[in-house]
Amino acid sequence: MERALYDPDGGFYRRPEGPAGHFRTSVHASPLFARAVARLLREVDAALGRPEELSFVDVGAGRGELTAGVLAEVPADVRDRLRPYAVELAARPDALPAGVLWTDEVPRGVTGLLFANEWLDNVPLDAGEVDDAGVLRYVEVDTTTGAERLGDRVTAADAAWAARWWPAERPGDAVEFGGPRDAAWAHAVAGLERGLAVAVDYGHTAARRPPLATRAGFRSGREVAPVPDGSCDVTAHVALDSIAVPALHSLWTTQRDALRALGVSGARPSLALASTDPVAYLRALGGAGEGAELTDAAGLGAFGWLVQTVRMPVPESLEPLPGWQTLGS
């Protein structure tokens, strides 16, 4: 998975067309998503007391679409203090605004908003399955055909992770070992001196672990077999509860609820507007359609949001959402 996605000489995410050439994320679906993230950034700024330098860290930035969208939406008083980072392994795109720092490392010691949209599902991991004797073994994948077979018994570390987060006991039970994602998120959050960290992804928690493996491939807008040969995206859902950094005030919610709290709505505009300002009505109608897609409970709205505060209060719009808790260490 590591080689298939990130190899400098043929990895899927090194290709010039970028992710948008193969699938749509919320960023590509509508500018309303960047607008909502920009609103969250402004609220983080306010909660932090409007620091002299405010950072926006876009982790897994693709070709910088979210970063550029957020920059276009923030007011001048925020933009003048803003230090935007786009964290990505691919080469810097030519069209990216000049002020964006393009880097392959999450910055350290920053204050602001760290936002990872559909990043963790592409952090490489191993998969396992319980064999007929009840032994948890790694799944090995042929890099040419995608054919799978069971290999060695899993390490003690992966066995411990599964026992804690994804118990697998019966023959055929599948596990996708989330340890690398836990470590990647912890490393990213550790870069915040103060601020808010948000991970957005399709995923699950202990109460709703999938009965089967979630590995999937995507190419040119179609779901394909997840053959790790560099020709397609290879992804797996994220265990959103395991990644949470301990001792932080945290919230798990859906994209539907988070975006609604940030002002994204799929509600149709009033018909009265159509008679008084037809152009505004059509614009609002288009925005309602995009908002409905972003908050669709059977689609993008079902994505999970993990929100964690680092030495700051909860932002105003997200504070009323139920479920905030301070995690034990």
C-alpha positions as a LaTeX table, in Angstrom:
\begin{tabular}{lrrr}
\hline
Residue & $x$ (\AA) & $y$ (\AA) & $z$ (\AA) \\
\hline
Met1 & 0.00 & 0.00 & 0.00 \\
Glu2 & 2.86 & 2.35 & 0.81 \\
Arg3 & 4.57 & 1.73 & $-2.54$ \\
Ala4 & 1.32 & 1.73 & $-4.51$ \\
Leu5 & 0.27 & 5.15 & $-3.20$ \\
Tyr6 & 3.48 & 7.07 & $-2.57$ \\
Asp7 & 6.41 & 5.58 & $-4.47$ \\
Pro8 & 8.27 & 8.47 & $-6.16$ \\
Asp9 & 8.49 & 6.50 & $-9.39$ \\
Gly10 & 4.87 & 5.56 & $-9.93$ \\
Gly11 & 2.83 & 5.94 & $-6.77$ \\
Phe12 & $-0.82$ & 6.81 & $-7.33$ \\
Tyr13 & $-0.66$ & 10.08 & $-5.37$ \\
Arg14 & 2.42 & 11.24 & $-7.27$ \\
Arg15 & 0.48 & 11.36 & $-10.56$ \\
Pro16 & $-0.03$ & 14.83 & $-12.08$ \\
Glu17 & $-3.84$ & 14.71 & $-12.21$ \\
Gly18 & $-4.09$ & 14.36 & $-8.42$ \\
Pro19 & $-7.00$ & 12.86 & $-6.48$ \\
Ala20 & $-9.58$ & 15.03 & $-8.27$ \\
Gly21 & $-8.83$ & 13.10 & $-11.45$ \\
His22 & $-10.23$ & 9.94 & $-9.89$ \\
Phe23 & $-12.80$ & 10.74 & $-7.19$ \\
Arg24 & $-14.71$ & 13.60 & $-5.58$ \\
Thr25 & $-14.16$ & 14.62 & $-1.99$ \\
Ser26 & $-16.27$ & 17.17 & $-0.14$ \\
Val27 & $-13.74$ & 19.80 & $-1.22$ \\
His28 & $-14.44$ & 19.07 & $-4.88$ \\
Ala29 & $-18.21$ & 18.73 & $-4.38$ \\
Ser30 & $-18.85$ & 22.34 & $-3.43$ \\
Pro31 & $-17.12$ & 25.57 & $-2.36$ \\
Leu32 & $-19.51$ & 25.50 & 0.60 \\
Phe33 & $-17.15$ & 23.03 & 2.26 \\
Ala34 & $-14.20$ & 25.45 & 2.15 \\
Arg35 & $-16.54$ & 28.21 & 3.31 \\
Ala36 & $-17.53$ & 26.15 & 6.36 \\
Val37 & $-13.88$ & 25.37 & 7.15 \\
Ala38 & $-13.07$ & 29.08 & 6.80 \\
Arg39 & $-15.85$ & 29.87 & 9.28 \\
Leu40 & $-14.38$ & 27.30 & 11.66 \\
Leu41 & $-10.96$ & 28.89 & 11.22 \\
Arg42 & $-12.38$ & 32.30 & 12.13 \\
Glu43 & $-13.99$ & 30.83 & 15.25 \\
Val44 & $-10.72$ & 29.13 & 16.21 \\
Asp45 & $-9.01$ & 32.50 & 15.77 \\
Ala46 & $-11.54$ & 34.13 & 18.09 \\
Ala47 & $-11.29$ & 31.36 & 20.69 \\
Leu48 & $-7.50$ & 31.72 & 20.67 \\
Gly49 & $-7.72$ & 35.46 & 21.26 \\
Arg50 & $-6.69$ & 36.41 & 17.70 \\
Pro51 & $-3.00$ & 35.51 & 17.90 \\
Glu52 & $-0.36$ & 37.51 & 16.02 \\
Glu53 & 0.14 & 34.55 & 13.69 \\
Leu54 & $-2.68$ & 32.12 & 12.92 \\
Ser55 & $-1.93$ & 28.86 & 11.09 \\
Phe56 & $-4.15$ & 26.81 & 8.84 \\
Val57 & $-2.65$ & 23.34 & 8.28 \\
Asp58 & $-4.26$ & 21.33 & 5.47 \\
Val59 & $-3.01$ & 17.76 & 5.94 \\
Gly60 & $-3.29$ & 15.53 & 2.88 \\
Ala61 & $-3.80$ & 18.63 & 0.77 \\
Gly62 & $-4.15$ & 16.93 & $-2.62$ \\
Arg63 & $-3.47$ & 19.77 & $-5.03$ \\
Gly64 & $-4.22$ & 22.49 & $-2.50$ \\
Glu65 & $-7.90$ & 22.93 & $-3.36$ \\
Leu66 & $-9.07$ & 23.29 & 0.25 \\
Thr67 & $-6.24$ & 25.63 & 1.19 \\
Ala68 & $-6.98$ & 27.90 & $-1.76$ \\
Gly69 & $-10.71$ & 27.80 & $-1.02$ \\
Val70 & $-10.22$ & 28.76 & 2.62 \\
Leu71 & $-7.89$ & 31.62 & 1.68 \\
Ala72 & $-10.56$ & 32.97 & $-0.65$ \\
Glu73 & $-13.16$ & 32.96 & 2.13 \\
Val74 & $-11.39$ & 34.50 & 5.13 \\
Pro75 & $-11.62$ & 38.26 & 5.68 \\
Ala76 & $-8.60$ & 40.51 & 5.26 \\
Asp77 & $-8.00$ & 40.94 & 9.00 \\
Val78 & $-7.55$ & 37.17 & 9.31 \\
Arg79 & $-5.69$ & 36.72 & 6.03 \\
Asp80 & $-3.08$ & 39.30 & 7.06 \\
Arg81 & $-2.14$ & 37.13 & 10.07 \\
Leu82 & $-2.64$ & 33.76 & 8.40 \\
Arg83 & 0.15 & 31.27 & 7.82 \\
Pro84 & $-1.28$ & 28.56 & 5.51 \\
Tyr85 & 0.43 & 25.17 & 5.19 \\
Ala86 & $-0.47$ & 22.51 & 2.61 \\
Val87 & 0.98 & 19.16 & 3.69 \\
Glu88 & 1.38 & 16.75 & 0.76 \\
Leu89 & 3.98 & 14.42 & $-0.75$ \\
Ala90 & 3.28 & 15.36 & $-4.38$ \\
Ala91 & 4.95 & 18.31 & $-6.08$ \\
Arg92 & 3.60 & 21.81 & $-5.50$ \\
Pro93 & 0.92 & 22.72 & $-8.07$ \\
Asp94 & 1.62 & 25.78 & $-10.20$ \\
Ala95 & $-1.74$ & 27.44 & $-9.49$ \\
Leu96 & $-1.41$ & 27.46 & $-5.71$ \\
Pro97 & $-1.39$ & 30.96 & $-4.14$ \\
Ala98 & 2.15 & 32.16 & $-3.54$ \\
Gly99 & 1.74 & 32.61 & 0.20 \\
Val100 & 1.00 & 28.93 & 0.88 \\
Leu101 & 3.86 & 26.93 & 2.37 \\
Trp102 & 3.90 & 23.58 & 0.54 \\
Thr103 & 5.56 & 20.91 & 2.66 \\
Asp104 & 5.76 & 17.16 & 3.09 \\
Glu105 & 5.95 & 17.46 & 6.89 \\
Val106 & 3.31 & 18.59 & 9.37 \\
Pro107 & 4.67 & 21.83 & 10.90 \\
Arg108 & 5.57 & 21.97 & 14.57 \\
Gly109 & 4.77 & 24.57 & 17.19 \\
Val110 & 1.93 & 26.25 & 15.30 \\
Thr111 & $-1.24$ & 27.90 & 16.61 \\
Gly112 & $-4.51$ & 27.58 & 14.71 \\
Leu113 & $-6.56$ & 24.96 & 12.85 \\
Leu114 & $-5.19$ & 21.63 & 11.67 \\
Phe115 & $-7.62$ & 20.03 & 9.22 \\
Ala116 & $-7.19$ & 16.57 & 7.66 \\
Asn117 & $-9.86$ & 15.81 & 5.07 \\
Glu118 & $-9.74$ & 12.21 & 3.80 \\
Trp119 & $-6.09$ & 11.83 & 4.74 \\
Leu120 & $-6.07$ & 9.02 & 7.27 \\
Asp121 & $-7.86$ & 6.53 & 4.99 \\
Asn122 & $-4.75$ & 6.63 & 2.81 \\
Val123 & $-2.23$ & 6.17 & 5.62 \\
Pro124 & $-0.95$ & 2.66 & 4.79 \\
Leu125 & $-1.88$ & $-0.19$ & 7.10 \\
Asp126 & $-1.85$ & $-3.97$ & 7.26 \\
Ala127 & $-4.94$ & $-6.16$ & 7.29 \\
Gly128 & $-5.60$ & $-9.41$ & 9.08 \\
Glu129 & $-8.03$ & $-12.30$ & 9.17 \\
Val130 & $-8.68$ & $-15.13$ & 11.60 \\
Asp131 & $-7.83$ & $-18.52$ & 10.09 \\
Asp132 & $-9.73$ & $-21.78$ & 10.57 \\
Ala133 & $-7.70$ & $-22.55$ & 13.70 \\
Gly134 & $-8.62$ & $-19.23$ & 15.32 \\
Val135 & $-5.22$ & $-17.60$ & 14.67 \\
Leu136 & $-5.12$ & $-14.00$ & 13.52 \\
Arg137 & $-2.86$ & $-13.75$ & 10.47 \\
Tyr138 & $-1.85$ & $-11.03$ & 8.04 \\
Val139 & $-3.55$ & $-10.81$ & 4.68 \\
Glu140 & $-0.99$ & $-10.88$ & 1.85 \\
Val141 & $-1.92$ & $-9.33$ & $-1.49$ \\
Asp142 & $-0.49$ & $-10.10$ & $-4.93$ \\
Thr143 & 0.63 & $-6.74$ & $-6.36$ \\
Thr144 & $-0.22$ & $-7.80$ & $-9.91$ \\
Thr145 & $-3.58$ & $-9.54$ & $-9.60$ \\
Gly146 & $-4.84$ & $-8.45$ & $-6.19$ \\
Ala147 & $-5.31$ & $-12.08$ & $-5.14$ \\
Glu148 & $-5.21$ & $-12.50$ & $-1.37$ \\
Arg149 & $-3.97$ & $-15.24$ & 0.96 \\
Leu150 & $-3.27$ & $-15.57$ & 4.65 \\
Gly151 & 0.33 & $-15.16$ & 5.75 \\
Asp152 & 2.20 & $-15.02$ & 9.04 \\
Arg153 & 0.70 & $-14.71$ & 12.49 \\
Val154 & 0.38 & $-11.03$ & 13.40 \\
Thr155 & 2.90 & $-9.33$ & 15.67 \\
Ala156 & 2.24 & $-8.82$ & 19.35 \\
Ala157 & 1.70 & $-5.09$ & 18.74 \\
Asp158 & $-0.99$ & $-5.65$ & 16.09 \\
Ala159 & $-2.59$ & $-8.38$ & 18.17 \\
Ala160 & $-2.78$ & $-5.98$ & 21.12 \\
Trp161 & $-4.26$ & $-3.24$ & 18.93 \\
Ala162 & $-6.93$ & $-5.64$ & 17.64 \\
Ala163 & $-7.75$ & $-6.85$ & 21.15 \\
Arg164 & $-8.25$ & $-3.26$ & 22.30 \\
Trp165 & $-9.99$ & $-1.77$ & 19.29 \\
Trp166 & $-11.24$ & $-4.46$ & 16.91 \\
Pro167 & $-11.56$ & $-7.90$ & 18.53 \\
Ala168 & $-11.46$ & $-10.75$ & 16.01 \\
Glu169 & $-12.02$ & $-14.30$ & 17.25 \\
Arg170 & $-14.08$ & $-16.31$ & 14.79 \\
Pro171 & $-12.66$ & $-17.80$ & 11.59 \\
Gly172 & $-13.07$ & $-15.30$ & 8.77 \\
Asp173 & $-13.21$ & $-12.24$ & 11.05 \\
Ala174 & $-11.39$ & $-9.33$ & 9.39 \\
Val175 & $-9.30$ & $-6.57$ & 10.98 \\
Glu176 & $-7.58$ & $-3.52$ & 9.51 \\
Phe177 & $-4.83$ & $-2.63$ & 11.97 \\
Gly178 & $-5.07$ & 1.07 & 12.77 \\
Gly179 & $-1.81$ & 1.53 & 14.66 \\
Pro180 & $-0.11$ & 3.50 & 11.84 \\
Arg181 & $-3.10$ & 5.83 & 11.59 \\
Asp182 & $-3.12$ & 6.35 & 15.38 \\
Ala183 & 0.56 & 7.29 & 15.23 \\
Ala184 & 0.12 & 9.55 & 12.20 \\
Trp185 & $-2.72$ & 11.49 & 13.82 \\
Ala186 & $-0.88$ & 11.79 & 17.14 \\
His187 & 2.17 & 13.16 & 15.30 \\
Ala188 & 0.02 & 15.69 & 13.44 \\
Val189 & $-1.80$ & 16.89 & 16.56 \\
Ala190 & 1.50 & 17.20 & 18.41 \\
Gly191 & 2.43 & 19.94 & 15.95 \\
Leu192 & $-0.18$ & 22.23 & 17.52 \\
Glu193 & 1.03 & 24.48 & 20.29 \\
Arg194 & $-2.59$ & 25.61 & 20.66 \\
Gly195 & $-5.53$ & 25.09 & 18.39 \\
Leu196 & $-8.11$ & 22.73 & 16.98 \\
Ala197 & $-7.44$ & 19.43 & 15.20 \\
Val198 & $-10.10$ & 17.95 & 12.91 \\
Ala199 & $-9.96$ & 14.60 & 11.09 \\
Val200 & $-12.69$ & 14.00 & 8.50 \\
Asp201 & $-13.03$ & 10.55 & 6.95 \\
Tyr202 & $-15.30$ & 7.65 & 6.26 \\
Gly203 & $-14.84$ & 5.44 & 9.25 \\
His204 & $-16.32$ & 3.61 & 12.20 \\
Thr205 & $-16.15$ & 3.28 & 15.96 \\
Ala206 & $-16.23$ & 0.25 & 18.26 \\
Ala207 & $-20.02$ & 0.12 & 18.32 \\
Arg208 & $-20.15$ & $-0.20$ & 14.53 \\
Arg209 & $-17.08$ & $-2.05$ & 13.32 \\
Pro210 & $-17.67$ & $-3.43$ & 9.81 \\
Pro211 & $-18.16$ & $-7.20$ & 9.58 \\
Leu212 & $-16.02$ & $-7.39$ & 6.45 \\
Ala213 & $-12.85$ & $-5.70$ & 5.21 \\
Thr214 & $-13.34$ & $-2.15$ & 3.92 \\
Arg215 & $-10.39$ & $-2.09$ & 1.49 \\
Ala216 & $-11.37$ & $-0.50$ & $-1.81$ \\
Gly217 & $-9.82$ & 0.96 & $-4.93$ \\
Phe218 & $-10.81$ & 3.96 & $-7.05$ \\
Arg219 & $-9.78$ & 4.98 & $-10.53$ \\
Ser220 & $-11.28$ & 7.55 & $-12.93$ \\
Gly221 & $-14.47$ & 7.92 & $-10.93$ \\
Arg222 & $-15.12$ & 4.19 & $-10.55$ \\
Glu223 & $-14.67$ & 1.75 & $-7.72$ \\
Val224 & $-12.22$ & $-0.97$ & $-8.74$ \\
Ala225 & $-10.42$ & $-3.88$ & $-7.09$ \\
Pro226 & $-7.81$ & $-2.52$ & $-4.63$ \\
Val227 & $-4.80$ & $-3.93$ & $-6.47$ \\
Pro228 & $-1.70$ & $-2.25$ & $-4.98$ \\
Asp229 & 0.10 & $-1.70$ & $-8.29$ \\
Gly230 & 0.00 & 2.12 & $-8.39$ \\
Ser231 & $-2.81$ & 2.30 & $-10.95$ \\
Cys232 & $-5.57$ & 3.14 & $-8.45$ \\
Asp233 & $-6.25$ & 4.57 & $-5.05$ \\
Val234 & $-6.08$ & 1.97 & $-2.28$ \\
Thr235 & $-8.03$ & 2.96 & 0.80 \\
Ala236 & $-9.62$ & 1.56 & 3.94 \\
His237 & $-12.06$ & 3.07 & 6.43 \\
Val238 & $-10.67$ & 4.67 & 9.59 \\
Ala239 & $-11.19$ & 3.52 & 13.18 \\
Leu240 & $-12.06$ & 7.03 & 14.33 \\
Asp241 & $-12.14$ & 6.17 & 18.02 \\
Ser242 & $-8.68$ & 4.60 & 18.12 \\
Ile243 & $-6.96$ & 7.59 & 16.51 \\
Ala244 & $-8.11$ & 10.09 & 19.16 \\
Val245 & $-5.21$ & 11.54 & 21.16 \\
Pro246 & $-5.76$ & 10.93 & 24.90 \\
Ala247 & $-6.27$ & 13.72 & 27.44 \\
Leu248 & $-7.78$ & 16.14 & 24.91 \\
His249 & $-11.32$ & 17.53 & 24.90 \\
Ser250 & $-12.87$ & 15.69 & 21.98 \\
Leu251 & $-15.99$ & 15.21 & 19.90 \\
Trp252 & $-17.06$ & 12.53 & 17.44 \\
Thr253 & $-19.84$ & 13.70 & 15.16 \\
Thr254 & $-21.06$ & 13.33 & 11.61 \\
Gln255 & $-20.25$ & 15.65 & 8.76 \\
Arg256 & $-23.96$ & 16.32 & 8.47 \\
Asp257 & $-24.15$ & 17.70 & 12.00 \\
Ala258 & $-20.81$ & 19.51 & 11.87 \\
Leu259 & $-21.54$ & 21.30 & 8.60 \\
Arg260 & $-25.04$ & 22.22 & 9.67 \\
Ala261 & $-23.58$ & 23.77 & 12.82 \\
Leu262 & $-21.21$ & 25.73 & 10.56 \\
Gly263 & $-24.03$ & 27.11 & 8.46 \\
Val264 & $-24.28$ & 24.65 & 5.55 \\
Ser265 & $-27.89$ & 23.87 & 4.73 \\
Gly266 & $-29.66$ & 21.91 & 2.05 \\
Ala267 & $-32.92$ & 23.79 & 2.62 \\
Arg268 & $-34.56$ & 25.27 & $-0.48$ \\
Pro269 & $-34.76$ & 29.07 & $-0.58$ \\
Ser270 & $-38.09$ & 30.80 & $-0.16$ \\
Leu271 & $-40.18$ & 30.96 & $-3.33$ \\
Ala272 & $-40.81$ & 34.60 & $-2.53$ \\
Leu273 & $-37.20$ & 35.29 & $-3.48$ \\
Ala274 & $-37.88$ & 33.96 & $-6.98$ \\
Ser275 & $-40.27$ & 36.84 & $-7.68$ \\
Thr276 & $-38.22$ & 39.59 & $-6.07$ \\
Asp277 & $-34.73$ & 38.51 & $-7.20$ \\
Pro278 & $-34.73$ & 35.57 & $-9.66$ \\
Val279 & $-30.95$ & 35.55 & $-10.04$ \\
Ala280 & $-30.41$ & 35.36 & $-6.29$ \\
Tyr281 & $-33.05$ & 32.63 & $-6.09$ \\
Leu282 & $-31.27$ & 30.49 & $-8.69$ \\
Arg283 & $-27.95$ & 31.04 & $-6.92$ \\
Ala284 & $-29.48$ & 30.05 & $-3.59$ \\
Leu285 & $-31.15$ & 27.03 & $-5.16$ \\
Gly286 & $-27.82$ & 25.83 & $-6.52$ \\
Gly287 & $-26.24$ & 26.32 & $-3.12$ \\
Ala288 & $-29.03$ & 24.35 & $-1.49$ \\
Gly289 & $-28.36$ & 21.44 & $-3.82$ \\
Glu290 & $-24.67$ & 21.49 & $-2.99$ \\
Gly291 & $-25.43$ & 21.79 & 0.72 \\
Ala292 & $-27.79$ & 18.84 & 0.48 \\
Glu293 & $-25.05$ & 16.73 & $-1.10$ \\
Leu294 & $-22.50$ & 17.67 & 1.57 \\
Thr295 & $-24.94$ & 16.82 & 4.38 \\
Asp296 & $-26.63$ & 13.78 & 2.81 \\
Ala297 & $-26.88$ & 11.19 & 5.60 \\
Ala298 & $-26.47$ & 8.41 & 3.03 \\
Gly299 & $-23.47$ & 10.06 & 1.35 \\
Leu300 & $-20.92$ & 12.71 & 2.29 \\
Gly301 & $-22.92$ & 13.67 & 5.36 \\
Ala302 & $-22.21$ & 10.25 & 6.87 \\
Phe303 & $-18.47$ & 10.95 & 7.05 \\
Gly304 & $-17.13$ & 11.11 & 10.58 \\
Trp305 & $-15.53$ & 14.16 & 12.17 \\
Leu306 & $-13.13$ & 13.77 & 15.08 \\
Val307 & $-12.58$ & 17.20 & 16.67 \\
Gln308 & $-9.95$ & 17.71 & 19.39 \\
Thr309 & $-9.00$ & 20.91 & 21.20 \\
Val310 & $-5.41$ & 21.62 & 22.20 \\
Arg311 & $-5.18$ & 24.20 & 24.98 \\
Met312 & $-8.13$ & 26.23 & 23.68 \\
Pro313 & $-11.90$ & 26.53 & 24.26 \\
Val314 & $-14.39$ & 24.82 & 21.97 \\
Pro315 & $-15.27$ & 27.00 & 18.94 \\
Glu316 & $-18.64$ & 28.71 & 19.16 \\
Ser317 & $-20.54$ & 26.84 & 16.43 \\
Leu318 & $-19.41$ & 23.38 & 17.52 \\
Glu319 & $-19.92$ & 23.90 & 21.25 \\
Pro320 & $-23.66$ & 23.02 & 21.24 \\
Leu321 & $-23.09$ & 19.66 & 19.52 \\
Pro322 & $-23.66$ & 16.77 & 21.95 \\
Gly323 & $-20.94$ & 14.35 & 22.99 \\
Trp324 & $-17.99$ & 16.53 & 23.95 \\
Gln325 & $-15.77$ & 14.71 & 26.43 \\
Thr326 & $-12.27$ & 14.90 & 27.83 \\
Leu327 & $-10.55$ & 11.64 & 27.05 \\
Gly328 & $-8.68$ & 9.71 & 29.70 \\
Ser329 & $-4.95$ & 9.25 & 29.32 \\
\hline
\end{tabular}
